[in-house]
Amino acid sequence: MSTNEGNQTIAQVICNSQRKIMREHEDALLFGLGVNDPKRVFGTTQNLVEEFGISRVFETPTAENSSLGIAVGLAISGHKPIVVHQRLDFFLLAMDQLVNAAAKWRYMFGDQYNTAMIIRLIVGRGWGQGPTHSQNLHAWFAHVPNLRVFFPTFAQDFEMIFDNAFKQNYPVVIFEDRWIHQNAVSSGTSRNAIEFGAARIARYGIDLTLITFGFNTLLGIKVADFFLEYGVKIEIIDLVSIKPVDRKLINSSIRKTKRVVIVDSGFEIASVANYISDFVNRDLFGELRSPIRCISAEDFPEPTSHGVISEVKVDAKKIAMIVSDCIKFTSKIDFSELSTDFADVPDQFFKGPF
């Protein structure tokens, strides 16, 4: 039975996907800072230590590089490590082990060693997270050969990634936007299964292709619903996979709509959005009816101030205004209902401290 059946949250789906791996593989281990604390990493490791014991589900010291080095050693010894980091920002201390060991070991030793592992990295948003707790640096990881990088939005895609991660001979990095953890799995998106590394069409349309991922996909759906009232049908591609990028599906959609807006939660320079824009421009330049538009984070650290944060975050209103300009929409529209206050969390359930 699929773990996304019933009235579950994304956090519960992630937890159950890990439970499935632990049950199927006695050599699977799950560890990281906070996996056994009272909140269990936003509920994503709930009851796992109770079922599998402290020898398989355990806390680690605040020593990120060492933790990932241990995961590399476990992987090449035949184990299946799942490493959890409550913040992407904390994981930056482990980049040496990721880039120079985990990603390269198989290549350097002629495929003699398996470095398959799952690395979960949680991205913070809003609520005064500030410059060092809210960065979206997925493009860094996509730049490294031999990594598989995902930024899913919907329950079925989390399941697909966990189900297939240890079938790869590479590290799999999963970015999780913490704002989606408490979302119900019934998201209104297409529930058709996709392959490992493929993108998902979250909404079908004919007038413009909107490409995005993570929480921004939910903003895109909000924008699509808004424009549908005016007869504009926006097609939304949820990337799911940051590396590899589903170039075939992207080009197929844009050939149909002739217009594209790319929304990337990372910074613009050397971004995933720029990479997509480059190949779309080379593959489809003569078929486009308007210039490619990219929406990215502002090129400075995220402020902590409640009064400033909403001005620098991409929200549904900003996306809608760019879409309107791209399709040359002539009707006067009030986009104010699409504004989002990014200083607060979207679900009252969440109380902190992170």
N, C-alpha and C positions, 0 to 999 in steps of 0.2 A: 504493500500500500504506500502510495506517495506520502511523504511527510508534509506536504502542503495542503492536505485535505483537512476540512474542519475549520473552525474559527481560530486560526493561529496567527501569530505575528511573525515577521521576518526573523526576529531574534530566536524564536522557538524553532523555526525551520533550520537555521544555522546550527542550533544546538542538536537537533535531531539528526542532521546530516553528519555531524561529527560522531554522534552516538552510533550511527550505522557503521561508520568506518571502524570505530573501536570494537564493535561487536563482530564484524567480519574479519578483522585482522588483529590477532593477538600481539603482533609486533608494532601496533600503532600506539603512539604516546601523544599526549596533549599537554603542553606546558607554556607558561608565561606569567608575567606579573598580573595578578588579579584573577586568575582562573578559578581560584577557590575562595575568593573574598566574598563578603555578604552579597554584593550585587552581581557577582559572577560575570564580569565583563558585559554589562548592559543586558544580562540575562542569557547570553549566548553560550554559557558553559554550565547552565543550571543542572544540578543533580548528577553531573558526570563523575565527580570524585566519589560520590556515594555508591555509584554502580561499579566503577572500575578500580577504585582504590588509589591511594596516594602514590603508589609506585608507577602508575600509568598516567595520572592526572595530577600535576603538581605545580606549585609556585616556584618561581625563579627569583634570584636576587635582582636588584636594579643594575644589571650588567648585560646590556643588550648584545654587544659583540660576542661575549662569551656564550650567551644562550644560543645564538645562531651558529656559532662554532660547534657547540654540542650537537645541534640539529644536523649539521653537515656530517659529523662523525657517526651519528646514529644512522643517517641515510646510507652512507657508504658501507655500513655494517649490516644492512639489510632491514633496518627498522623503517617505520613510516611516521615521521614526526610531523605534528601540527603545532606550529609556533604562533602564539597569540601576542599581539602588542596593542595595548589600549590606545596608543596614539602613534600615528605615522611618524610624528615629529621625534618621538623617543627612539624609533627604529633607526634614525639616521646614524646613530652610534654603531650600528651593525653593518653599515654599507661595505666595509672591507671584507667581511666574511661573505656577504651576499655576492659582491661583484667579483672578488678574486678567488673565492673558494667554491661556493655553491653553484654559481653559474658556469665555472670553467673546469671543474674537476673532471667531468666526463670527457670533455674535449682533450684535456692535457694527458689523460691516461687511456686514450684510445678506446673509449666506450666500455672499459672494464669495470667501472663503478657507476652505480645508480645514485643520483643525487635528488631523487624525487622527494619533495616535501611540500607542505602547505604552509604559507606564511600569511597570516591574517593581519592587516594593517587598518586601523580604524581612524577615520578622518573626522575631526571636530568641526563644528559650525556654531556660529552665533554665541550669545550669552557671555560675552566678554572673554572668549577663548584667547583672543589676542594673537600676536605675531608668532609664538612658538608652540601653539597647540591647535592650529587650524589650517595648516598648509596642505595644499593639493599638489603633490609632487610626483604623480603617476608617470609623467613624461620622463623623469629620470630613469625609472625602472624599465620603461619601454625601450630606452636607448641601449640596454645591456643585452648582448647576444645570449641565447640559451635560457632566457626567462620567459615564462608565460604570465601575462599580466591581465587581471580582470577587474572590472569596476561594475558589478551587477546592480540591478534595481529590484528585480522581482524574484519571488520565492522559487519558482521553477528553475530559474537560472542559477541561483545559489546551489540548488540540489544538483543540477547538471555538472557544475564545476567540481563540487566535492565528490560526486560519483566517478568522475573521470580523472581527477588530479593524479592519483597514484598509478594510473595507466600510462602516464608520461614518464620520460626519463629526465625530466627537468624540474627545477623548482617552480611552483605555481604561487604567484603573489595575488592575493585577493584584497582589494580595497573595499572598505565598508563605510559608507557615510552613516554616522550614528543617528541621523534624523530618520532613517528608514527602518531602524531596528524595531520600533513599536508600531509600524504600519501593519495593518491586516493584510493577509496574503491575497485577498480578493481585490485586485488592483484595477480591474477594468481593462487590462491589456490582453492581447492574444495569448492563449495558454498553450499554443502549439510548441512542441519540443524543438529545440535548436541544437546543432552540433557544437562540440567543443571548439571554440575559436570563431564561431559564427555570431553575427549580429541578429537582433530581433526587430521586426517591424511592430512597434507598439501600437501604432495607429496607421490605418491606410488613408491615403489622400492623393490628390492629383495636382494641386496648385503650388506646392512648395514642399521640399524635403527639409526637415529639421533633424539634425544629427546631434545626439548628446548621450549622457550616461549618468548613472547614479541618481541622486536626488533631483538633478536638473531634468531628468526624464519626466518626473512627476510634474515639474513646472511646465515642461513642454506639453504634456497632456492637458494641463489647465489652460494653456494658451490655445491649443487646438479646439477644445470645447468652446472657448470664447469666440473664436473666429467662425466656428460652424454655425453659430446663430446668424452670421452674415453671409452664409453660403460659401465660405472659403474652407476647402478641405486640405488640411495639412497632414502630410505623411511624416511620422516620427520614427526614426531609426534609433533604437537603444543599442549602443555599441556592444555592451556586455564585455567584449574582449577588447582591451587596449592594445595588446600584442599577442597574436596577430590581429590586424584590423581587417574586417570583412570588406575588402575593396570591391568584390564582385557585386554584393548586395547594394552597397552605396551607389555605385555607378548605375546599376539597374534602376534604382529609385529616381536618381537625378535625370536619367534619360527620359523618364516619364513626366516629371514635374518641371524640369528645366530651370529650377531655382533651388538654392540651398542656403541654409543658415546653420552654422556649426556652433554649438554652445559647449565650452570647455571650462571646467571649474579651476583649471590651472592658469598659470601666467602665459601670456601670449607668445613670447619669444621661445622658439624651439619647442612649441607645444604640440600636442596631438592634433589640435585643430589646424595648425599650420601644415602638418604632415598630410592630413586629409585634403586640405585646400590645394596643396601642391599636386597630388596625383589627380584630383578631380579636374584641375585646370589643364593638366597635360592630356588627360584622357577625353575630356568632354568640352573643351573650350568653345568649339564651334557650335555646340548645342545649347549653351546657356543663354537665357533671356535676360539675366541680370548678373551683376558681379557677385562672386562668392562673398558672403558676410560671415565673419567670425566674432563671437562674443566670448571674451576671456576675463580673468581676474585682472584688476588694476595692478600696475607694475610697481607696487610697494607693499611692505608688510601690512597684514591685516590689523586695523586698530582695535583696541579693547573697548573704547568708549561706546556706550549705548547710543549716543547721539550721532555718531559718525558711521557706524558699521553698516547701516542700511543704505548708505550712499555709495558704498564700494562693492557690495555684493550684487551678483547677477540675480535678478528676480523675474517673475513672470511678466511684470510690466515692461521691463527693459527688453525682454525677448520679443514681446508682442509689438513694441514700437519698431524694432528692427525688421520683423516679419512684415509689418504694414508697409514700411518703406520699400522693402524688397519686391513685394507684389504690386506696388504702386496703387495701394488701396486709397480711394478718393473720399470715401465716407468719413465724416467726422465722428470719431469714437472717443469715449472717455475710458481711458485705460486704468483709472485710479483703483478700480476694484481688484486689479491684479497685483497691487503693491503688497510687499511682504516685509514684515518687521523682523530682520535677521538678528536682532539683539535678543530675541526670545526663541524658545523651542516650539516646534509645531504641535507637540502633544503635551497636554497638561499632566500626563502620567509621569513625565520625566522631572525629577526634582534635584538632580545633582548628586555628588558635588562636581562631577565632570560634565 
